[in-house]
Amino acid sequence: MPSDLPSDGSPFFAYGAALLTAMADRDRLVILRSLVDGEMSLNALSMLTGLGRLLCSQELATLQAAGLVHRRVGRDTAYFSCRSEKVYKVLGALDEMEQKGA
């Protein structure tokens, strides 16, 4: 085992597993990718992604619970955003892998 790898008891593995588990769904990745450009309402997000409102709402709840999406309540509408640098890094790494054909 390389010396720079965290030990099995390190929070690195638990945190990494939790982050990747929350993102390990096609619909959630579509939502996160859509929120990278800015805040959106549930209706706008549902229309943009092609996901039904119920499914979109359920996936947003999962992402919120994982701390990857923030919800702001406006006058009549809830707005969602992703401000997580960790999400941006993971999505960037996925983009890079796709471009390289990995």
Residue, then its C-alpha position, 0 to 999 in steps of 0.5 A: m500500500p502506498s505510504d501517501l494513501p490514508s489509513d482504512g480508518s481515515p474519514f477520507f474513505a467514509y466521506g468519499a463514499a458518501l459523496l460518490t454515493a449521492m452523485a452515483d445516479r444518472d438523474r442526480l448527475v443531470i440535475l447537478r450539471s444543470l445547477v452548475d450554471g446557476e439557481m433554478s426552480l423545480n419547474a425550470l429544472s424539470m423542463l430542462t432535464g426532462l425529468g418529471r416534477l416528482l422524480c426531480s423533487q425526490e432527487l433534489a431531496t437526496l442531493q439536499a440531504a447530502g449537502l450538495v444542493h441548497r434550497r432557497v424559498g422565494r415568494d411562491t417558488a423554491y429555488f435550487s442551487c449547487r455551490s459545492e466546489k466538490v461537485y464542480k471538481v467531480l463533474g470536471a473530472l468526469d468531463e475530462m475522462e469523457q474527453k479522453g475516452a477513459 
